Amino acid sequence: MRLPRALPAFVAVVSLAACSPAPEREPQSKPVVERQAAESPTAKPTPERRPYTITFGGDVHFEGMLRGRLGSPRTALGPIASVLRESDLAMVNLETAITSAGTPAPGKQYTFRAPASALTALKAAGVDVASMANNHGMDYMQSGLADSLAAIKRSKFPVVGIGKDAAQAYKPYRTTVNGNRVSVIGATQVLDAEFVQAWTATDGNGGLASAKDEASLLSAVRRARKNSDTVIVHLHWGTELQKCPNEAQLSLAPKLVEAGADVVVGGHAHILLGSGYLGDAYVNYGMGNFVFYNSNPATTGRTGVLTLTINGRKVLKDKWTPATIQGGLPVPMTGSARTRAVADWKALRSCTGLAARP
């Protein structure tokens, strides 16, 4: 069992402001990854397993100034796409409903939606899988859910954390990379109180995979552990604008690791939180905004790509590629600014109870 040290959380309140657009770079080709879509409980470990890399970006939507970028899918994510394509796998949190109709969730201050071309844009930018398990995935309620599921099916783009029922919502995305059988599960620990029941997937109703239902999430992790070399859990969690993990995060992370998760990565807070090792597992408490219409250069505009090098259950190395959000898009940093940003990112670990090494 791997257990964290419980540490207090500290709160930082920040403001939001828009940033100016930046030039794009020509996208590069991405390495070919062997896919394994179906579950195979009797599959045996591949003896020729070699390390692979997976990159993670934070919260993505295509609202406001970003909507027009969907007209050119290959460049919709801007220059950060070149970083995503360099890895064997890439994942983001898609924080929007995929629909052009429907009624916004009643009383909700911010509701996000995007056309089906959002899925095309993610795929064209080098993203391999996205999670829609978040507090905006059903912003257009059940009709929006139906549209989202139909768009996902048509696109054949892997999306986790959402489904026609609980079985589909908690079902992992499975793929094989360099002989490693990888399973990715998506769930949300953040749901508005008035929508928890309506938005949570059950045996008879569609919705999102909820981390508030810990039993169902932990059961999904245990099932994946039985026939996977690497189990990754992507979570929507944390407190908006709070720099350190909250008690719910600190409570859930060790339970996921004990159930068999090797990597736990997530976001929601709009700012970056710390990353590191919880025993032998790797935990990231907050990826921040990524492709997002609102940002402040000193806070919510700080973003980046997390790259993990993994072999089976071992996370061999982590790497942070810092970026700043300009015109809604993450632009990788260079020179001394990059060096300082990496140091700042490592310093975020101080209030997490996580270690720099396993």
N, C-alpha and C positions, 0 to 999 in steps of 0.2 A: 504494500500500500504506500502511496506517495502522498504526503500531507504537507500543506503550506503553513507558513507562519502567519498568524492573524495579525494584521497591522491596521492602524487607524487610517481613515480616509481623510483627505484634505480637499477643500472645495475652492475652486477658482472660478469666479464669474467673469465672463468675457463678453465682448460685443461683436456684432457681425457687420461687415462692410463689404462692398463689391470690389473686385480687382479688375485690372485691364487685361485684354487678350494677349496671347503670345504666339509666335510663329510655330508652325508644325514641322515635323521632320518626316521624311518618306518612310513608311513602314517597312519592316524587314520580314522575311519569311520565318515561320515558326517550325521547330523540330516536329517531326511526325510522331504521334503517340499512339500506341496500340490500344484500341478500345475494347472493353469488356462490359457490355451493357447489361447482360442478364446475370442474376445471382447464380452461383454454382457451389452449393454447400459441400460437395464432395471433392472440390478442386484441391490439389496438393501444392505446397510451396514450390516455386520454380527454383531449381538449383543454381541457375545462372543470374541470380539477382545482383543488380549493380545500383549504386546511388543514383538518385534523380533529384531534380529541383522543382519546387512549386513556389509560385509567387502569389501574394495576396495584395489586393487593393481594398480600399474602404468603401464608403457609401456612394452609390451611383444613382442619379436620376437624370432625366432629360427635360427638365422644366425650364421656363424662362429662356434665357439666352442660349441654352443648350439644345433646345428643340430643333433649331434650324440645322444643327450639325448632323442630324440623322439623314439628311439628303446626300451625304457622302460617308457611308458607313465605315469605310476603311480608315478614315481619319477622324471619326467621331470622338475618339478619346484623346486625340492630339498626340504630342510627342512621347507620352508615357507608354504608348503601345509598344515601342521598341524594347522597353524593359520587360514587358509582359511576354513578348514573343521569344525572348532569350531563354525562358524556362521551359521545362517539359510540360508543366501544367500551370494554369493561371486561374485565379478565382476572385470574384468581387461580390459585394452585397448589392443587389438590385432593389433599391428602395423606392418602388413605385408599382402601381397596378398597370397591367398591360391591357389597355382598353381605350376606346375612343368614345364610349357611350356610358350609360349608367348614371346613377345618382351618387353624389359625394356622401361620405359617412356623415350623418347628422351631428352638428355641433362640433365637428373637428376643425381646428383652426387651419391646419395645413393638410391638403390632400394632393397627392401626386399621381399622375398617370402619364403613360407614354404609348405610342403606337407600337405595333408588332415589330416595326423596323428597329426598335431598341435591341431586340435579341439578335438581329442581323448585325448591328453595329458592334455588339460585344464580341460576337464570333469573329468578325472581320478584324477586330483590334487584337486578337490573340487570346481572348478569354475562353476558357474551356468549360467552365461551370460557374453558375451564379446561384446565390440563395435569395429567395423572396420571402423568407421567414423574418419579417420585421413589422414594425408598427405602421407601415404604409402599404404593405403587400395587398391589403384588401380595402384600400381607401374608397373603392367604388362598390363595396359590399358584395352581395352574392352574384349580381349580374356581372360585375367587374371580375369576380373570381372565375366565372364561366368563360368570359372572354380571355382572361389570362391563360387558363388551362388549354383553351383551344389554340391560342397563339403559340404556346410552348409545344404542343403536339405537332402543329404544322411546321414549325421551325426546326424540329428535331435538335434543338439546343438544350443541353442538360441544365435543369433547374431543380434545386432541392428546397425542402422546407415548405412546400405547398402541394395540395393535391385534392382529388375528388373525395377522399376519405382519409382517415388517420394512417392507414397502411401505406398509402401513396405519399402522404406528407412526410412521414418519418423514414421513408425508404431512402437508402443511400444511393448516391451516384457511384458507380463502380467502374474502374478502369485499371489496366495493367500497364505499368511504366517500367522499363528496364527490368522486367521480371518481378516487380513489386505489385502485389494486388492491393490497390488503394480504394478505400471507401470514404466518401464524404457525406456527412449528415448535416442538415441545416435546421435550426430551431431559433425561436425568439423568446427571450426572457422579459421583453418589453411589449406590453399591450395595454392600451387605455382600458381602465376598469370597466367602462360601459360596453366594451366590445370583446372582452375576454371570451365570453360564452359563444357569441355569434361568430367569432373569427377563428376559434380553435377547431381543428379538424377532429372529427369523431368517427366511430365506425359507420355512422349513417349520414354524416354531413361533411361537405368539403370545407377546407379552411387551411390554416397554417399549423405547422408543427410547433407546439408550445413547450418551452422549457419550464414554464410554470407547472406543467404536468411532469414532474421529475421522473416518476415511475416509467412513463412511456418513453421518455428520452433515454434514460439509462438502459431500459430494455433494448432499445434500438442499437445502442452502442455495444451492448453485450452480444447481440446477434451478429453484428458486423465483425466483432472481434474474432468470432469462431472461424471465419474463412477469409480473413484479410491480413496482409502484412503490415499495412499502415491504416489506422483509423483516425480520421480528421473530423472534428466537430466545429462547424461554423455557427457562431451565436450572435444574435442581436442582444446586447446587454450593456449595463452600465447606466450612469446618471449623466444627463446632458450637462456639459461644461464642467464636470467634476474630474480633476486630474488623476485621482487615485481610484482603484476598484472599490465598489460598494460592497456591503455585507452579503448581498445576494450573489455577487460574482465570487467572492472569497469562499462562500459556502458551496457553490455548485462546482467550481473547478476541480477540487480534489475528488468529488464524487464521480465526475466524468472520467478522471484519470484512473480511479480504482475500477471503474466499469470496463476500462480497456482503451480509452482514448489516448493516442500518442501525441496529437496536436489539437489544441483548442485555440481558435482565432475568432475575433469578433469586433464589433463596433457599435455605434449609436450615439456616443457622447459628443460628436462633432469636433472633438479634439483628440490628440494622440494620448494613449496611455501606455504603461510599461509592458515589456515583454521579457521572458526568460524561462528558465527551467523550473518545473515543479517535480522534483525527483528526476526521473529520466524523461518525462514528458515535457513538451514545450507549450507555453501558454502566452497568448497575446490578449491583453485586456481592452485594447482599443485602437482600431486602425484609422479613426477619424473620417473626415470627408475625403472624397476622391474626385469624382466628377460631379460637381455640386455648384448651384448658382449663387450661393452666398458664402463669403469667406472674409476673414480678417487676416492680413499678412502675419501678424504676430501670434495668432491663436488658431482659429478655425481654418485658416488658409495653409497651415502647416500639414503636410501630408507626405506620402511616400509609398514605396513598394517593399514589402517584407519578402525576402527570398530564403527559403529553408532548403537545405540539402539533407536528404533523408535516405536511409537504407533500412528497409524493414521497419522495425520499431524504433530505430535510433535516429534522432535528429542530430546530424553530424555538425551542422554549422548554420548560423543565421547571418543574414546580411541586410542592412537597411539602406535603401536608395532614397534619399530625401528629395522632396519636391515642394513647390509652392503652387497654390491654386491661383491661376491668372485667367480671367475671363471664363471662369467655371472649370478650367482644365488644369490638371496637374502637370507642371513643367519641372523636369529634373534639375536639381541644383548642381553647380560646378564650383571648383576652386576652394578657397578658404571658407566660403559660406557653406558648402557641402560638408566640409570637415567639422565645422561647428555644429551643424544640424545633426550629424551622426552622434556627436558627443552628447548633445542635448537629449536625443532619443534614448541613448543608453542610460542617462541619468534618471529618466522616468521610472526606471525599475526600482528606485530606492524605496518607494512606498507600496510595493506589491508583494513582498515576501518571496519573490522569485530570485533564482540564482543566475549568474552569468554563464555557468557551465552545468552540465548534468551531474 
